[in-house]
Amino acid sequence: LIPKGLIPLEKLFDQNDLFKAPRLQANEEEVENCNLGDSVVPKIVKISKFLSADMKTKYVEMMKRFIDVFAWSYADLKQYD
């Protein structure tokens, strides 16, 4: 008998004792692509379709200000030999 509010460990860990983290992923119907870059070098991020126009504008402005955090490519990563 498990006390109320506790979860059995078997539900949290797999057979190799690795944590089974839930995958959070939005449905494609709930998000839209937003290009933070330009037509030559697009930087695509996904944002919710349920945002108001005002909130969408604020988020896009913030993401453009901090584009190196929100939209990057593998070419942007430093390479070490």
Z-matrix of the N, CA and C atoms (Angstrom, degrees):
N
C 1 1.448
C 2 1.534 1 108.70
N 3 1.327 2 115.25 1 128.11
C 4 1.468 3 121.01 2 -178.22
C 5 1.528 4 108.32 3 -104.43
N 6 1.332 5 117.41 4 130.54
C 7 1.469 6 119.92 5 178.44
C 8 1.524 7 111.46 6 -59.19
N 9 1.318 8 116.06 7 149.19
C 10 1.460 9 122.45 8 -179.39
C 11 1.532 10 110.21 9 -57.78
N 12 1.324 11 116.75 10 134.20
C 13 1.455 12 121.82 11 178.35
C 14 1.517 13 114.59 12 94.76
N 15 1.330 14 117.97 13 -11.06
C 16 1.464 15 120.70 14 178.54
C 17 1.520 16 109.72 15 -98.52
N 18 1.324 17 115.97 16 149.31
C 19 1.460 18 122.13 17 -179.44
C 20 1.518 19 108.29 18 -112.68
N 21 1.335 20 117.76 19 133.45
C 22 1.471 21 119.04 20 176.92
C 23 1.530 22 110.41 21 -60.80
N 24 1.321 23 117.60 22 138.80
C 25 1.463 24 121.99 23 -178.54
C 26 1.518 25 112.34 24 -60.06
N 27 1.321 26 117.53 25 -27.99
C 28 1.461 27 120.77 26 179.67
C 29 1.522 28 111.71 27 -60.53
N 30 1.324 29 117.42 28 -26.35
C 31 1.465 30 120.61 29 179.28
C 32 1.526 31 111.91 30 -80.90
N 33 1.327 32 117.22 31 -19.16
C 34 1.462 33 121.26 32 -177.25
C 35 1.519 34 113.78 33 -96.05
N 36 1.345 35 117.34 34 -23.36
C 37 1.458 36 121.55 35 -175.23
C 38 1.515 37 110.51 36 -124.91
N 39 1.345 38 116.32 37 148.13
C 40 1.456 39 120.09 38 177.83
C 41 1.522 40 110.00 39 -87.14
N 42 1.341 41 115.85 40 -172.14
C 43 1.465 42 120.71 41 -176.11
C 44 1.521 43 112.99 42 -66.77
N 45 1.351 44 117.80 43 -18.19
C 46 1.465 45 121.98 44 178.20
C 47 1.528 46 111.56 45 -99.43
N 48 1.320 47 116.62 46 15.08
C 49 1.464 48 123.51 47 -179.11
C 50 1.524 49 113.02 48 61.31
N 51 1.326 50 116.61 49 29.94
C 52 1.462 51 121.76 50 174.54
C 53 1.522 52 108.52 51 -97.86
N 54 1.319 53 115.89 52 139.00
C 55 1.457 54 121.05 53 -178.14
C 56 1.520 55 110.33 54 -64.01
N 57 1.312 56 116.65 55 131.15
C 58 1.459 57 122.37 56 177.38
C 59 1.522 58 108.09 57 -94.45
N 60 1.315 59 116.24 58 89.93
C 61 1.463 60 120.90 59 -179.96
C 62 1.522 61 109.24 60 -76.77
N 63 1.314 62 117.36 61 134.86
C 64 1.463 63 118.73 62 177.33
C 65 1.522 64 110.17 63 -67.88
N 66 1.293 65 116.51 64 139.98
C 67 1.463 66 121.30 65 179.29
C 68 1.521 67 108.51 66 -90.71
N 69 1.311 68 114.87 67 119.87
C 70 1.451 69 120.41 68 177.78
C 71 1.516 70 108.13 69 -100.77
N 72 1.306 71 115.30 70 116.85
C 73 1.453 72 119.37 71 -178.65
C 74 1.524 73 108.05 72 -145.97
N 75 1.303 74 116.41 73 130.20
C 76 1.456 75 121.16 74 -179.56
C 77 1.520 76 110.15 75 -75.64
N 78 1.310 77 115.73 76 148.41
C 79 1.457 78 120.67 77 173.84
C 80 1.522 79 109.08 78 -69.90
N 81 1.318 80 116.39 79 148.77
C 82 1.464 81 120.35 80 -179.67
C 83 1.528 82 111.45 81 -61.39
N 84 1.339 83 117.27 82 -26.19
C 85 1.461 84 119.95 83 179.27
C 86 1.525 85 111.68 84 -72.24
N 87 1.330 86 117.72 85 -17.47
C 88 1.457 87 121.74 86 -175.13
C 89 1.528 88 113.50 87 -96.78
N 90 1.332 89 117.69 88 -8.44
C 91 1.460 90 120.66 89 -176.91
C 92 1.520 91 110.83 90 -126.85
N 93 1.319 92 114.56 91 158.39
C 94 1.463 93 120.08 92 174.91
C 95 1.519 94 108.85 93 -133.12
N 96 1.320 95 115.95 94 152.51
C 97 1.458 96 120.94 95 178.70
C 98 1.519 97 109.56 96 -78.38
N 99 1.312 98 114.59 97 141.34
C 100 1.463 99 121.33 98 177.75
C 101 1.527 100 107.13 99 -134.25
N 102 1.321 101 117.16 100 123.12
C 103 1.454 102 122.14 101 -178.47
C 104 1.524 103 109.57 102 -89.46
N 105 1.335 104 116.21 103 114.29
C 106 1.465 105 121.07 104 178.07
C 107 1.523 106 111.69 105 -88.46
N 108 1.330 107 116.55 106 -12.64
C 109 1.454 108 121.10 107 -179.44
C 110 1.512 109 110.93 108 -96.36
N 111 1.330 110 115.63 109 -136.52
C 112 1.454 111 120.93 110 176.83
C 113 1.519 112 108.67 111 -132.05
N 114 1.335 113 116.82 112 -173.09
C 115 1.464 114 119.72 113 -177.15
C 116 1.525 115 112.20 114 -71.28
N 117 1.331 116 117.51 115 -26.03
C 118 1.464 117 121.10 116 179.72
C 119 1.527 118 110.78 117 -78.71
N 120 1.318 119 116.61 118 -47.04
C 121 1.466 120 122.25 119 179.62
C 122 1.531 121 107.77 120 -123.94
N 123 1.335 122 116.43 121 83.90
C 124 1.466 123 118.17 122 -179.30
C 125 1.526 124 111.39 123 -70.91
N 126 1.303 125 115.88 124 144.48
C 127 1.472 126 123.19 125 175.31
C 128 1.527 127 105.64 126 -128.64
N 129 1.314 128 115.74 127 94.03
C 130 1.457 129 122.21 128 -172.49
C 131 1.522 130 110.95 129 -90.15
N 132 1.320 131 116.03 130 130.97
C 133 1.462 132 122.74 131 170.07
C 134 1.524 133 106.90 132 -126.54
N 135 1.308 134 115.93 133 159.64
C 136 1.461 135 120.95 134 178.30
C 137 1.522 136 108.61 135 -107.50
N 138 1.333 137 115.52 136 132.72
C 139 1.459 138 120.54 137 177.35
C 140 1.523 139 109.02 138 -128.63
N 141 1.303 140 115.74 139 159.66
C 142 1.460 141 121.65 140 -176.97
C 143 1.523 142 111.37 141 -67.39
N 144 1.321 143 115.88 142 139.87
C 145 1.460 144 120.95 143 174.74
C 146 1.523 145 111.48 144 -75.91
N 147 1.319 146 116.85 145 -13.38
C 148 1.456 147 121.05 146 -175.09
C 149 1.529 148 113.14 147 -89.60
N 150 1.326 149 117.68 148 2.08
C 151 1.466 150 120.63 149 177.75
C 152 1.524 151 110.14 150 -73.94
N 153 1.310 152 115.72 151 145.97
C 154 1.465 153 119.14 152 173.46
C 155 1.529 154 107.91 153 -70.07
N 156 1.318 155 116.65 154 161.58
C 157 1.466 156 120.54 155 -179.71
C 158 1.525 157 110.66 156 -59.71
N 159 1.330 158 116.75 157 -38.62
C 160 1.464 159 121.10 158 179.39
C 161 1.525 160 111.02 159 -64.64
N 162 1.331 161 116.88 160 -46.43
C 163 1.467 162 120.48 161 -179.94
C 164 1.526 163 110.86 162 -66.05
N 165 1.328 164 117.04 163 -39.46
C 166 1.461 165 120.51 164 178.77
C 167 1.526 166 109.97 165 -60.51
N 168 1.327 167 117.09 166 -44.41
C 169 1.460 168 121.42 167 178.89
C 170 1.522 169 111.01 168 -61.11
N 171 1.327 170 116.77 169 -43.79
C 172 1.467 171 120.61 170 179.98
C 173 1.525 172 111.40 171 -64.10
N 174 1.347 173 116.86 172 -43.19
C 175 1.465 174 119.97 173 179.07
C 176 1.524 175 111.15 174 -64.16
N 177 1.326 176 117.42 175 -43.91
C 178 1.464 177 120.97 176 -178.80
C 179 1.527 178 110.22 177 -63.83
N 180 1.324 179 117.78 178 -42.50
C 181 1.467 180 120.79 179 177.58
C 182 1.524 181 111.20 180 -61.07
N 183 1.337 182 116.73 181 -43.29
C 184 1.465 183 120.19 182 179.83
C 185 1.532 184 110.76 183 -65.74
N 186 1.344 185 116.60 184 -42.87
C 187 1.465 186 119.26 185 -179.11
C 188 1.519 187 111.22 186 -67.33
N 189 1.318 188 118.42 187 -33.94
C 190 1.466 189 120.69 188 176.37
C 191 1.525 190 110.60 189 -68.10
N 192 1.328 191 117.14 190 -36.47
C 193 1.467 192 121.13 191 178.38
C 194 1.524 193 110.51 192 -64.50
N 195 1.324 194 116.75 193 -36.85
C 196 1.462 195 121.91 194 -178.91
C 197 1.529 196 110.19 195 -115.41
N 198 1.319 197 116.56 196 46.62
C 199 1.459 198 122.16 197 -173.25
C 200 1.526 199 112.72 198 -60.17
N 201 1.326 200 117.12 199 -30.56
C 202 1.464 201 119.42 200 -179.55
C 203 1.525 202 111.74 201 -67.58
N 204 1.309 203 118.07 202 -17.89
C 205 1.462 204 122.00 203 177.79
C 206 1.524 205 110.93 204 -91.12
N 207 1.325 206 117.43 205 -41.39
C 208 1.455 207 121.55 206 -171.18
C 209 1.523 208 114.72 207 -93.38
N 210 1.312 209 118.74 208 -27.44
C 211 1.466 210 120.74 209 -176.32
C 212 1.516 211 109.12 210 -139.72
N 213 1.315 212 116.22 211 109.90
C 214 1.457 213 120.91 212 -179.28
C 215 1.520 214 108.53 213 -140.95
N 216 1.306 215 114.99 214 163.55
C 217 1.463 216 120.82 215 176.01
C 218 1.522 217 107.90 216 -121.35
N 219 1.307 218 116.41 217 168.90
C 220 1.460 219 119.70 218 178.47
C 221 1.526 220 111.24 219 -63.35
N 222 1.326 221 117.40 220 -27.16
C 223 1.462 222 120.65 221 177.88
C 224 1.531 223 111.15 222 -67.01
N 225 1.340 224 116.91 223 -24.66
C 226 1.462 225 120.66 224 178.79
C 227 1.524 226 112.90 225 -74.24
N 228 1.314 227 117.40 226 -18.70
C 229 1.461 228 121.09 227 -177.48
C 230 1.519 229 110.45 228 -73.76
N 231 1.319 230 116.27 229 143.62
C 232 1.460 231 120.23 230 176.68
C 233 1.516 232 108.81 231 -70.99
N 234 1.313 233 115.28 232 143.07
C 235 1.459 234 120.06 233 178.88
C 236 1.513 235 109.32 234 -108.20
N 237 1.309 236 114.90 235 135.29
C 238 1.455 237 121.10 236 177.63
C 239 1.517 238 108.79 237 -117.09
N 240 1.312 239 116.24 238 139.35
C 241 1.465 240 120.42 239 178.29
C 242 1.504 241 110.31 240 -94.40
